[in-house]
Amino acid sequence: MNLNWQSAKGLPLGESQRSQDKTMTQLTRNWWAFGIRGGAAIAFGIVAFVRPDITALGLLLVIAYWAILVGVSQVVAAYRMRRVISREWLLAANGVLTAAFGIYVLLFPGAGALALIWWIGWYAILSGAMLLAIAARLRRSSKTQDAGSIGLATTR
């Protein structure tokens, strides 16, 4: 195994450490990219607070154009893969559905905003329920571990 030695600590410098050093060198050389991203994030955050209507419309437009682009690319991919996979029509149908969704959001942005709000609401409810279930399970687990530490826990 090829090892270099770190002069400061006298420890072997393996491939993992060299990879980390290379990554750190690249990050420090490109510090300005983080600064630009940070500045842009702050600017977008301020716009979101000051003009939430523009922010919502911008988000809807991004989603709509993304859906159209993805839908068209799925139809093209299904056509190209027709000899490679079976049931490529499922990919094509999904592409048509996705593109139609994007066009619908472009034509009726108010309905798209309402749908987005509903998705966010359902996500919050379902995610919250899952997190509550995890919390309950962890609580039971911690009680079992506490009891186990004094010899009262069952084998499960």
Protein Blocks (a to p, Z undefined) as FASTA:
>chain_A
ZZdddfklopacdfklmmmmmmmmmmmmmmmmmmmmmmmmmmmmmmmmmmmmlmmmmmmm
mmmmmmmmmmmmmmmmmmmmmmmpghklmmmmmmmmmmmmmmmmmmmmmlmmmmmmmmmm
mmmmmmmmmmmmmmmmmmmmmmmmmmmmnopacfZZ
